[in-house]
Amino acid sequence: VRTFLFIRREDFALFNENGYIPTLSDENLELIAKYPQHYSIKTFDIEGVKLDIFNSYRAFLNQSKETKFDNNSFIETIKPFIVFYKQLPEYSKQTKRLSAAAIKIRQAIATSKDPEETFFESFPNALGISLNTLQQDKNKLQSYTTSLQNAVRELRTSYDGLVKRFEEFICDEFVGKSVDFDDYKEHLQQRYSKLKKHLLLANQKTFVQRIDSALDDKKAWLNSIAQAVVGKTQENFTDEDEI
């Protein structure tokens, strides 16, 4: 059985209680032999509109079109979504300042255990469309793919949006107009230049030291200010921290 499973490993998906197992290793084969009740095998039934949908994901990821489906195709296509989610700042993983579709796509990626279910149920459901609808009207596939691209883009740029709002707040509240990083940094440095720093409390001193920092990287400088004020970097902000 172990030899058969290894030889035919590209023709099925292997699962245990934790979900999909993308790579069949010697350790997996040993565990399957010892505890077969903990594992299940699922074959691929991908044709018609499902294959069209799958290839739309591959086009989105700049991957080649497939005419048949196997385990390698699954891994190659689901992996970029998982990697994308894992590389998001913590802020982007929890903020609610997103469209309902982007939040649902984020949840679908974060909880993905079965790639087939993710691709053909969770993603379409998150974008308010069913597999049946796509089967009946393939013209809606393009708009579906566009909606997925928009949701992913929204997640990818959500942290940049936070940084931009922080900049706008500084410009509006302290400078009085929209200016570049070097200008609002200098404005804040001048604002506090006459303080008797030896009289400051520890947290106040840290704040002024961060403002006076020679950092010329905008995100790094803003992060240092945020950490002095809230106690954490912007990457780890919650929506309440921003307020």
N, C-alpha and C positions, 0 to 999 in steps of 0.2 A: 504493500500500500504506500509506503514512504517513497519508494522508487517511482511509482506511478504518479503520485502527487508532484514530485519534483519535475518529472519529465513534462507533465501537462500543466505546469504552474502558470503559464501565460493564458490558459483557457478558463480560469475561474478566479474568484475572489475569496480569500480566506478571512474568517471573522472569529473573534473570541468575545468574551463578555465586555471587553473594552472597545470593540469596534473592529474596523478594517485593519488587516495586517498587510502592508504593501509588499514586504519582502519575505519570502519563504526561506528561513535560515535553518541550519542544522539543529539549533536549539528549538525552533518551532516544531520541527519534525519529531524531535524527542518528546516534546510535551504533548503533541497530538497522539503519539503512540501510547503515552501513559494516561492521558486524560481526554479521550476522544469526545466525551460528552460536553466538554467546554468549548468545542470548536464547531463551526459550521462552514459549509462550502456553498458558494453562490455562482452560478454560471451567468454569462452575459447574454442578455436578450436585447440587443441594440440594433434596430433596423428602422427603416422609414423615417418618420419625423424625429425620432430619438437620435438617429445618426446625424440628421441635419442639425439638430440642436448641439450635439457633441462637437461637430465640426465648426459650428459657430463659435463655441468656446475656444477651440484651437486657433481659429482665425483671429479672435480677440487677443490671444496670447502669442500671435505670430508663429504658430506651429503649423506643420504641414497637414493637409487634409487626409483623413483616413477613410478607407473603403471597408475595413473590417475592424473589429473591436477586440482588444486583448488587455491583459493586466498591465502591460507596459504603457499602453495608451492611457489607461486610467491614471497611473502614477504620474506620468509626464504632464497630464492635464490638470489634475487636482493639486499637485505640489505647489505650483506658483501661487495659487489662492491661499494655501496654508502658510507658505513663507511670507506672503504679503501681509497676512493678518499678524503673524508673530513679530514682524518688523515694525508694526505700527507703534507709535508712542502710546504709553498707557492712557494718555488723555483721549486719543482717538478710539481706544477700545471701550471707553465708558461714557463719552459725552452723549448727551441727548440733543445737542444742537445740530441735528442732522434730519434729513427727510425720513419719513416712515420707511421708505423702501431701503435706504442706506442702512438704517438700524437693523432691519430684518435680514438683509444680505450679510451684515456683520455677524449677526447671531447664527445664521446658517453656516458660515465658514467656521466660526468659533466652536460650534458643537458638532461639526461634521465627523461622523463615524463610518458612514457608508457613502462612498463617492457617487454611486449610482443614484441613491436617494437624494443626495445633495444637488446633483446636476439636474435631475428630472422631476423632483418634487419641491425641495426646499427653495431653490433659486426661483423657479417660476411662481411658486406661492408667495414668496417675498415680494415679487413684482406684480402681484395681482393678476396672474394669468395661469391657466391650468394647462396641463399637457394635452388634454382633450381639445382645448381651444386651438392650440398650436397644430394639432393633428388635423383639425377641420379647416384651418386657414393658415397655410404656410407663409402667406404674405406678412403675417404678424411676427414672424421670426426675426426680421430685421429690426423692427421697433423694440422687440424684447431684448435683443442683443445690445441695442443702443441704450436701453434703460439700465441694463447691467453695467455697461461701461460708465454711465453717469453715476451710478451708486458707488462703484469702486473708486472713481475719481473723487467723489465727495469725501469718502473715507480717507483717501490719500492726502487730500489738501486740508482736512479739518484742522490739523495742528497749525499749519501755516495761517489759517484763518484766525486762530487764537492769538498768534504772534502779531498779526496785523491789527487786531482789535486792541491789543496792548499798546502798540505804537500810536494808534489813533487816539486812545485815551490820554496818553502823555501829551500829544500835540494839542488836543482840544482843551484839556484841563490846565496845562502848565505853560504851553507856548502860545496858545491862542490861534494857531493856524497850522496847516499841514506843512511839515518840513522834513528834510532827510535825516537819517540816523545821526550823522556827525553834528548836525545843527541842534537837534533836541538833546543829544548827549551833552553838548557844550552848555546849552541853556540850563540844564539841571545842575551841572557842575558849578556854574556861576551863581545859581540860586543859593547854593549852600557854601559858597567860598568863604564867607565871613564868619562862619560858626566858630565858637570856641570849642574845638573838638575834644579837648581834655575834660570838658564838663559834661559831655554826652554820656547817656546810659549805654550799656554794652550793645543792645540791639540797635540803638540809634547810630552808634559809631560804625557798626557793621554796614548799615544801610548807606551811610555817606561814603565809606570806603569803597563800596561796590559802585556807587555813582562815579567816584573819582578814578575808577579802574582804567588802566590803559588798554583794556581789551578793545580791539577794533573789529571783532566779529559781532555783528548785530544780535544774532540769536543767543550767543554766549553771554553778551552783556545784559540783554533783557532777562535771560534766565537767572543771572546772578542777582539782579534786582528783585525778581519774583521770589527767589529763595530767601532773600533778606526780609521781605515783607510778609510772605505767607508761610515760609518754612519748608517749601519744596519747590523744585524746578517746574517750569511750565509743562514739560513732558509728562509730569505726574499730577497735573492739576485735575480737579473735578470741576464740574460746572459751578458748584458753590464757591470754590476757591476763586474762580474768575470774578464772580460777583463781589 
